[in-house]
Amino acid sequence: MQTPKILVFDLETCGVSFKANSGFLLCAGIKELGKPVQLLVRDNIQPDPLNDKKLCKEVASLLSSADMWVTHNGKWFDVKYLNSRLLKWGLPPLPSIPHFDTCETGFKKLAIKNSLKEMGKYLGCKTSKYEVSMDEWVRAYAGDKKAMSEIVKHCKQDVELTEQVYLRLRPFGHNPPNLSLIYGDDRNCPHCGAKDSLKKNGYKLAIVGKAQRYQCRKCGGYARDAYKQTEVKRRP
């Protein structure tokens, strides 16, 4: 059975109000789950900072090969930004791929501050945010190589931290991708993909039906069978 390709990624950009029509891509970090981070960096900020076509095309090619994406705030920002830059250059958009957003899960399912930095601290992750001064960001926008190396380090640690947060948040995912479908085996946990890890744990009830509920022995997440309609007896 082939293991799904789960890609954790983050983009670093330059622009006004985080809008793609007034900015450009600086670099990207892409990490297949459990593997080292792959860093893609602009090599042509000078003489034309706005020409990020090559980098956009490379990033899109890698992301399009995934079975699932993991980001922090990527649904709201990274995917939209990259698609906007691809549109600018007449390139095809990203495909629709199952997407787990740790920022969205923190906001909708948990009562904790949902910034990547604070979530990492709260969960005791071994990687922390790498802070970069505004001066270094501005120098990187201008093509300063030393400053760009700082941005790249910041991007790398964001990707590593996002992966660590994701591994903790999988059981709480907000409308998460079903990994058992991606694996092609309904015996796998839909949250973490562990095989033969589901144990029966009561029933999930609806208005006129119920479904067998399961809990994963590995990650603790819940799953269920399809609802089965139950006989409803009316009072005489």
N, C-alpha and C positions, 0 to 999 in steps of 0.2 A: 504493500500500500504506500503510495507516494505521500510524503509529508507536505502539507500546504505551505505555500510561500507567504509568510506574514512579514510585511515590511513596515518598520517604524521609521518615520521621516520627519524632517523639520526644514523649513526654508528660512534663510536670512535675506531680508530685502532692504532696499532704500526707497524712501518716498515720502510724500506728504499725506498725512491722515491714513496711512496704510492702504492707499489706493493705487492700483496697478497702472492707471493712466497717467500717474505723476511719479513713477518710480521704476525700479528695475530689480532684478534678482542678483544677489551677491554670491551666495553659495547655498549648498544643500547637503544635508547629512541623511543618508539612507542606510538602515541597518536591518538585515534579515534577522529575525528573532534568534537569539543565541549566538550570533556571529558578530565579527567586528564591524564598526561603522565605516561605510564608504563615503568619502567626502568628495564632492564635486564643486570646484571653485572657479570663478571667473578669471580668465587670463587676458582679458581685453578691456578692462575698465578704462584704461587709457589707450587710444585717444578718444573713444566713444563710450561713455558710461551707459548710455541707453541701449546699446546693442547687446542684449542678453539672449539673442536667438539661439546660439549654439548651446548654451547651458540649459535653457528651457527645454530644448529638444532632447538633450541627454537625460535630464531628470524625468521627463515624461516617458521616455522609452523604458527606463528602469521601473518606474511606478506602474506602468501598464502591464508588467509581467507578474504582478502580485495576485494572490488569491484573496488577500485581505490587507487593509492598511490600519496602522495604529498611529495616532497623532495626539497632540495636546492642543486643542482649539483649531485643529486642522479643517474641520467641517466649515467653520465660519471664515477662517482666513486662508490657510495654505492652499487648499484645493481651489478655492475661488480665485486667489491671486495667480496661481500658475495657469489656470484655464484662461484667465484674462490676458496674460502675457502670450500664451500660445495663440490666442485669437489675434493679437496684435501682429504676429508674424505669419499669419495664414497657415498655422499648423493645426492638425487635428486635436480635438479636446481629449482630456483624460477619459478613459472608460468609466462606467459606473461599477465600482468595486465595493464589497462589504467593508465597512469603516467603523472602527472603535475609536471614539474620541474621549480621552480621559478627562478633559475639561468639562465636556457635556455630562459625563457620568457623575463627576463630583458635584456639579451644579444641580442636577435633577434627582439624584438618588441619595446624596449624603449631605450632612449638615456641617461641612468643613469649608474653609476658604479654598477655592478651586484654582488658584494660581499654581503653576507647576512647581515653583520654589516652595510654597507653603505645603503643598501636598507631599512633596518629597520629604520635607522635614517631619511632618506629622506621621508618615509611614515609616520613618527611620531608614530611608534609602541610603545606600552607601555612596552614591554619587550626589553631588550638590550642584546648584546653579553656578556657572562661572560668570562672574560679573565683569562687564566691560564698560568703561567710562564713555560718556557722550563724546569726548574729544577723540577717542579711538574710533568710534563709529564714523565720525565726520572724516577723519583721516582715511579710513577704509573706503568711504564713498569716493574720495579723491584719488584712490589707487595706491595708497601707501601700503607696501607689502608687509611691513611689520605690524601695522594696525590690522590688516586683513588676516594675519595669522591669529590674532586675538579673537576676531569674529569667528574664524573657523573652529578654534578651540571651544568657544561659547556654543557653537552649533553642535559640535560633537557631544559635549556633555549634556545638552538638552535632549538629544536623541537617546543617549544612554539612560538618562533619568526618566524619560517618557516610557521606555521599555520597563524599567523597574516599577514605576507606578502602575502601568498596565497589568503587570503580572499580579499585583495585589488587588486590583480593582475588577478583574475578570468576573468574579461571581456577582458583582453588582451592576454589570453593564446596562446602560440605557438602550433598549432595542439593539442588543449586540448581535454581530454576525454569528450565525449558528455554525460552530466549527464541526459539528457532526455531519452537516451537509457538505462542508468543504472537504472533509476527510472521506465522505462517501460511505459512512458507516454509522447507523443510528445507535450503535452501542457506545460510541464515543461521547464524552461530555460535551455539550454544546458550548460551554464556556472556555474550558482549557484544552479540550481535545483528547483527554486521557481515555484510553480504551478500557472497557469492562469495569468502569469505576462507579457506575450508577447503582445506588441501592434504593429500594422502595422506601418512601417516606410519606405515607398517608395519601390524601387526595386533594386536588384543587377543585373547588366547587364553583359552578356557574348557576345561572337562574334555573335552567332545566336540564343540566347535565353535570357530569363530573369526569375528571381525568386522573389517572394514576400519576402521582407526583414522585420524583426521584431526587436524590441528593448525591453529588459527586464526593466520593471518599477522598479525592485529592485536593480539590480547590474549595469544596463546600458549596458550590453553586447548585441551583435547582433547575430541574427540567420536568417536563410532563409529556404524557401521551396526548393524542387528540381527545377532545371531549366526546363522551358517549352520552346520548340522550337517555335520561332515566324516565321511567313511567311516573306520571304525575296523577295522583288520585284526587278527584274533586270531592269536596264535602257533600254529603247528601242534602 
